[in-house]
Amino acid sequence: MSSAVSREPAADSAKALEHFSRLLQFETDCWDVHHALGNNKQDFILLDVRSSQSFEQGHVEGALSLPHQKITVQTLEAYPEYTLFVVYCAGPHCNATEKAAIRLAKLGRPVKKMIGGVTGWLDEGFELSCE
């Protein structure tokens, strides 16, 4: 008798290694972003891709507000082509990060998603800024 967890066999180790290594090319987490911001290691632009109103109510300190609908060639022209953008939204129940990542990728820009978004940030015990 197998559980729903094991009913579908796990991938072999080589496939698992490839899959999980690949994920890190697309995602980062709140802890790594927090560490970079707090240790002068920020080599990316952190974009809050929620609405401007949501940003004003609380955001990760150091993030820029750029709602996903407003990501265009013009709004990115101040950043060199190689600039890495890290996007976040409200949390796992929000798909604004995917919408933003798609727009950035279509513009040929490097992008990663901060998994967890604001929800993950708060779950880690980090604070939001309203400034």
Stockholm file with secondary structure:
# STOCKHOLM 1.0

chainA/1-131         MSSAVSREPAADSAKALEHFSRLLQFETDCWDVHHALGNNKQDFILLDVRSSQSFEQGHVEGALSLPHQKITVQTLEAYPEYTLFVVYCAGPHCNATEKAAIRLAKLGRPVKKMIGGVTGWLDEGFELSCE
#=GR chainA/1-131 SS CCCTTTSSCCCCHHHHHHHHHHHHHHEEEHHHHHHHHHTTCCCSEEEECSCHHHHHHCBCTTCEECCGGGCCHHHHTTSCTTCCEEEECSCTTCCHHHHHHHHHHHTTCCEEEEETHHHHHHHTTCCCBCC
#=GC SS_cons         CCCTTTSSCCCCHHHHHHHHHHHHHHEEEHHHHHHHHHTTCCCSEEEECSCHHHHHHCBCTTCEECCGGGCCHHHHTTSCTTCCEEEECSCTTCCHHHHHHHHHHHTTCCEEEEETHHHHHHHTTCCCBCC
//
